Amino acid sequence: MNLYCCMIDLKQDAKALAFAAALDAWMSHLQTHGAIGEWRLYRSKLNLAADAYRDFLLEIEVEDLSQLDRAFRLTGEHDDETAQLHDRVHSQILHVDFALYRPYPDPERAERMALV
């Protein structure tokens, strides 16, 4: 299992509960299509975080890079439902940082990989 993490700050006029509801609809859509596994949304507590951290932390589990690729492909589709669900989330975000983590040590034990 790999963990795709997003640290998120919302726009000034965005409402946290509306964001959480929109995110739930979007993540459920991705899950229904088999594009992600479980996911969790966290919010900083008591403003107890270093400046490098954002207000929200979203963790999305993916089995492998193939499943993550499915999530990106689904996000890029132009059907009305997918676009509308994604836009409801994306339109509320001011800033987001991403990272992809893997269990460690992992079976591949590869620190760097390259095709060339």
Accessible surface in RSA format (square Angstrom, percent):
REM  Atomic radii and reference values for relative SASA: ProtOr
REM  Chains: A
REM  Algorithm: Lee & Richards
REM  Probe-radius: 1.40
REM  Slices: 20
REM RES _ NUM      All-atoms   Total-Side   Main-Chain    Non-polar    All polar
REM                ABS   REL    ABS   REL    ABS   REL    ABS   REL    ABS   REL
RES MET A   1   114.69  59.4  75.31  49.8  39.38  93.8  75.28  64.0  39.41  52.2
RES ASN A   2    25.77  17.8  25.60  24.7   0.16   0.4   0.16   0.4  25.60  24.7
RES LEU A   3    47.92  26.7  47.35  33.9   0.57   1.4  47.35  33.3   0.57   1.5
RES TYR A   4    32.50  15.2  32.50  18.5   0.00   0.0  23.10  17.4   9.41  11.6
RES CYS A   5    15.43  11.7  14.82  16.5   0.61   1.4   6.89  17.4   8.55   9.2
RES CYS A   6     6.60   5.0   6.54   7.3   0.06   0.1   0.42   1.1   6.17   6.7
RES MET A   7    46.69  24.2  46.56  30.8   0.13   0.3  37.55  31.9   9.14  12.1
RES ILE A   8     3.48   2.0   3.48   2.6   0.00   0.0   3.48   2.5   0.00   0.0
RES ASP A   9    35.36  24.8  35.24  35.1   0.12   0.3   9.18  21.6  26.18  26.1
RES LEU A  10    27.59  15.4  12.37   8.8  15.22  38.3  12.37   8.7  15.22  41.0
RES LYS A  11    84.64  41.3  81.40  49.9   3.24   7.7  41.42  37.3  43.22  46.0
RES GLN A  12   185.31 103.6 154.02 112.6  31.29  74.5  65.71 139.9 119.60  90.7
RES ASP A  13   118.36  82.9  96.84  96.4  21.53  50.9  47.77 112.4  70.59  70.4
RES ALA A  14    22.47  20.7   0.88   1.4  21.59  49.1   8.29  11.7  14.18  37.6
RES LYS A  15   143.64  70.1 140.18  86.0   3.45   8.2  91.73  82.6  51.90  55.3
RES ALA A  16    26.09  24.0  17.42  26.9   8.68  19.7  17.58  24.8   8.51  22.6
RES LEU A  17   154.73  86.2 148.83 106.5   5.90  14.8 149.17 104.8   5.57  15.0
RES ALA A  18    52.85  48.6  40.35  62.3  12.50  28.4  48.31  68.0   4.54  12.0
RES PHE A  19     0.00   0.0   0.00   0.0   0.00   0.0   0.00   0.0   0.00   0.0
RES ALA A  20    32.98  30.3  29.08  44.9   3.89   8.9  29.38  41.4   3.60   9.5
RES ALA A  21    66.09  60.8  51.58  79.6  14.51  33.0  59.57  83.9   6.52  17.3
RES ALA A  22    12.20  11.2   5.36   8.3   6.84  15.6  11.20  15.8   1.00   2.6
RES LEU A  23     2.37   1.3   2.37   1.7   0.00   0.0   2.37   1.7   0.00   0.0
RES ASP A  24    71.29  49.9  71.29  71.0   0.00   0.0  12.03  28.3  59.26  59.1
RES ALA A  25    40.24  37.0  29.45  45.4  10.79  24.5  36.85  51.9   3.39   9.0
RES TRP A  26    12.54   5.0  12.54   6.1   0.00   0.0   1.96   1.0  10.58  17.2
RES MET A  27     5.68   2.9   5.68   3.8   0.00   0.0   5.68   4.8   0.00   0.0
RES SER A  28    46.53  39.3  44.78  59.8   1.76   4.0  29.89  63.7  16.64  23.3
RES HIS A  29    16.33   8.9  10.81   7.5   5.52  14.1  10.26  10.6   6.07   7.1
RES LEU A  30     7.13   4.0   7.13   5.1   0.00   0.0   7.13   5.0   0.00   0.0
RES GLN A  31    60.45  33.8  45.75  33.4  14.70  35.0  17.11  36.4  43.34  32.9
RES THR A  32   114.58  81.5  78.50  79.6  36.08  86.0  65.06  87.4  49.52  74.9
RES HIS A  33    98.06  53.6  70.03  48.7  28.03  71.7  50.32  51.9  47.74  55.5
RES GLY A  34    33.30  41.1   0.00   N/A  33.30  41.1  31.35  86.0   1.94   4.4
RES ALA A  35     1.65   1.5   1.65   2.5   0.00   0.0   1.65   2.3   0.00   0.0
RES ILE A  36     9.55   5.4   2.65   2.0   6.90  16.6   2.65   1.9   6.90  18.7
RES GLY A  37    22.33  27.5   0.00   N/A  22.33  27.5  22.33  61.3   0.00   0.0
RES GLU A  38   108.52  62.3 108.01  81.7   0.51   1.2  36.90  71.4  71.62  58.5
RES TRP A  39    51.45  20.6  35.69  17.3  15.76  37.0  27.27  14.5  24.18  39.2
RES ARG A  40    76.94  32.3  72.57  37.0   4.37  10.4  49.72  68.0  27.21  16.5
RES LEU A  41    48.43  27.0  19.37  13.9  29.05  73.0  19.37  13.6  29.05  78.2
RES TYR A  42   105.08  49.1 100.24  57.0   4.84  12.6  81.45  61.2  23.62  29.1
RES ARG A  43   136.53  57.3 110.67  56.4  25.86  61.6  39.19  53.6  97.34  59.0
RES SER A  44    43.42  36.7  15.63  20.9  27.79  64.0  18.91  40.3  24.50  34.3
RES LYS A  45   156.07  76.1 147.16  90.3   8.92  21.2  93.85  84.5  62.22  66.3
RES LEU A  46   154.07  85.8 116.08  83.0  37.99  95.5 128.39  90.2  25.68  69.1
RES ASN A  47   139.44  96.2 116.99 113.1  22.45  54.1  29.44  70.9 110.00 106.3
RES LEU A  48   150.33  83.7 129.74  92.8  20.59  51.8 130.97  92.0  19.36  52.1
RES ALA A  49    52.66  48.4  15.74  24.3  36.91  84.0  27.88  39.3  24.77  65.6
RES ALA A  50    64.80  59.6  44.82  69.2  19.98  45.4  56.35  79.4   8.45  22.4
RES ASP A  51   149.40 104.7 120.38 119.8  29.01  68.6  44.23 104.1 105.17 104.9
RES ALA A  52    75.83  69.7  54.10  83.5  21.72  49.4  66.63  93.8   9.20  24.4
RES TYR A  53   134.67  62.9 120.45  68.5  14.22  37.0  72.43  54.4  62.24  76.7
RES ARG A  54    61.82  26.0  49.92  25.4  11.91  28.4   3.25   4.4  58.58  35.5
RES ASP A  55    44.89  31.4  38.20  38.0   6.69  15.8  19.27  45.3  25.63  25.6
RES PHE A  56     7.74   3.9   6.75   4.2   0.99   2.6   7.34   4.4   0.40   1.1
RES LEU A  57    60.44  33.7  59.51  42.6   0.93   2.3  59.51  41.8   0.93   2.5
RES LEU A  58     7.13   4.0   7.13   5.1   0.00   0.0   7.13   5.0   0.00   0.0
RES GLU A  59    30.76  17.7  30.76  23.3   0.00   0.0   0.00   0.0  30.76  25.1
RES ILE A  60    12.16   6.9  12.16   9.1   0.00   0.0  12.16   8.8   0.00   0.0
RES GLU A  61    36.91  21.2  36.91  27.9   0.00   0.0   1.78   3.4  35.13  28.7
RES VAL A  62     0.05   0.0   0.01   0.0   0.04   0.1   0.05   0.0   0.00   0.0
RES GLU A  63   108.01  62.0  94.35  71.4  13.65  32.5  24.34  47.1  83.66  68.3
RES ASP A  64    66.07  46.3  65.50  65.2   0.58   1.4  28.56  67.2  37.52  37.4
RES LEU A  65   115.98  64.6 110.23  78.9   5.75  14.5 110.26  77.4   5.72  15.4
RES SER A  66    66.91  56.5  55.67  74.3  11.24  25.9  36.84  78.5  30.06  42.1
RES GLN A  67     7.80   4.4   7.80   5.7   0.00   0.0   0.28   0.6   7.52   5.7
RES LEU A  68    20.63  11.5  20.63  14.8   0.00   0.0  20.63  14.5   0.00   0.0
RES ASP A  69    63.73  44.6  60.61  60.3   3.12   7.4  19.25  45.3  44.48  44.4
RES ARG A  70   106.26  44.6 102.78  52.4   3.48   8.3  57.13  78.1  49.13  29.8
RES ALA A  71     9.51   8.7   9.28  14.3   0.23   0.5   9.51  13.4   0.00   0.0
RES PHE A  72   110.88  55.5 102.46  63.5   8.42  21.9 103.01  62.5   7.88  22.5
RES ARG A  73   166.50  69.9 154.38  78.7  12.12  28.9  59.68  81.6 106.82  64.7
RES LEU A  74    14.38   8.0  13.11   9.4   1.26   3.2  13.72   9.6   0.65   1.8
RES THR A  75    43.11  30.7  32.22  32.7  10.89  26.0  24.76  33.3  18.36  27.7
RES GLY A  76    44.44  54.8   0.00   N/A  44.44  54.8  35.92  98.6   8.52  19.1
RES GLU A  77    86.22  49.5  77.07  58.3   9.15  21.8  32.16  62.2  54.06  44.1
RES HIS A  78   170.41  93.1 144.48 100.4  25.93  66.3 101.06 104.2  69.35  80.7
RES ASP A  79    64.45  45.1  52.24  52.0  12.21  28.9  49.47 116.4  14.98  14.9
RES ASP A  80   125.62  88.0 117.05 116.5   8.57  20.3  38.87  91.5  86.75  86.5
RES GLU A  81   104.69  60.1  97.85  74.0   6.83  16.3  37.21  72.0  67.48  55.1
RES THR A  82     1.67   1.2   1.67   1.7   0.00   0.0   0.00   0.0   1.67   2.5
RES ALA A  83    37.20  34.2  32.80  50.6   4.40  10.0  37.20  52.4   0.00   0.0
RES GLN A  84   101.94  57.0  96.53  70.5   5.41  12.9  21.67  46.1  80.27  60.9
RES LEU A  85    20.74  11.6  20.65  14.8   0.09   0.2  20.65  14.5   0.09   0.3
RES HIS A  86    48.82  26.7  48.82  33.9   0.00   0.0  24.60  25.4  24.21  28.2
RES ASP A  87    81.45  57.1  79.79  79.4   1.65   3.9  25.24  59.4  56.21  56.1
RES ARG A  88   117.17  49.2 111.40  56.8   5.77  13.7  44.38  60.7  72.78  44.1
RES VAL A  89    10.04   6.6  10.04   9.1   0.00   0.0  10.04   8.7   0.00   0.0
RES HIS A  90   106.94  58.4 104.20  72.4   2.74   7.0  64.63  66.6  42.30  49.2
RES SER A  91    64.01  54.1  49.97  66.7  14.05  32.4  42.64  90.8  21.37  29.9
RES GLN A  92    29.53  16.5  28.16  20.6   1.36   3.2  18.13  38.6  11.40   8.6
RES ILE A  93    27.77  15.8  17.83  13.3   9.93  23.9  17.83  12.8   9.93  27.0
RES LEU A  94   123.71  68.9  98.32  70.3  25.38  63.8  99.10  69.6  24.60  66.2
RES HIS A  95    77.23  42.2  73.27  50.9   3.96  10.1  48.49  50.0  28.73  33.4
RES VAL A  96    38.75  25.5  24.24  21.9  14.51  35.0  24.24  21.1  14.51  39.3
RES ASP A  97    52.88  37.0  48.20  48.0   4.68  11.1  21.27  50.1  31.61  31.5
RES PHE A  98   120.71  60.4  88.43  54.8  32.28  84.0  89.89  54.5  30.81  88.2
RES ALA A  99    38.63  35.5  29.09  44.9   9.54  21.7  38.39  54.1   0.24   0.6
RES LEU A 100    78.30  43.6  45.96  32.9  32.34  81.3  45.96  32.3  32.34  87.0
RES TYR A 101   130.97  61.1 127.56  72.6   3.41   8.9  88.21  66.3  42.76  52.7
RES ARG A 102    97.39  40.9  78.61  40.1  18.78  44.7  36.11  49.4  61.27  37.1
RES PRO A 103    74.19  54.1  61.49  56.0  12.71  46.2  73.37  60.6   0.83   5.1
RES TYR A 104   152.03  71.0 116.91  66.5  35.12  91.4  78.92  59.3  73.11  90.1
RES PRO A 105    84.93  61.9  64.08  58.4  20.84  75.8  64.15  53.0  20.77 129.1
RES ASP A 106    10.61   7.4   7.38   7.3   3.23   7.6   6.35  14.9   4.26   4.2
RES PRO A 107   132.25  96.4  92.74  84.5  39.51 143.6 106.06  87.6  26.19 162.8
RES GLU A 108   118.26  67.9  91.31  69.1  26.95  64.2  49.97  96.7  68.29  55.8
RES ARG A 109   168.95  70.9 145.93  74.4  23.02  54.8  49.25  67.3 119.69  72.5
RES ALA A 110    26.71  24.6  13.87  21.4  12.84  29.2  19.43  27.4   7.29  19.3
RES GLU A 111   128.08  73.5  98.43  74.5  29.65  70.6  62.47 120.8  65.61  53.6
RES ARG A 112   225.38  94.6 195.49  99.7  29.89  71.2  76.09 104.0 149.29  90.5
RES MET A 113   157.58  81.6 117.99  78.1  39.59  94.3 103.39  87.9  54.19  71.8
RES ALA A 114    87.37  80.3  43.99  67.9  43.38  98.7  53.83  75.8  33.54  88.8
RES LEU A 115   187.26 104.3 150.93 108.0  36.34  91.3 153.93 108.1  33.33  89.7
RES VAL A 116   177.41 116.7 120.97 109.5  56.45 136.0 157.02 136.4  20.39  55.3
END  Absolute sums over single chains surface
CHAIN  1 A     8339.4       6872.1       1467.3       4791.7       3547.7
END  Absolute sums over all chains
TOTAL          8339.4       6872.1       1467.3       4791.7       3547.7
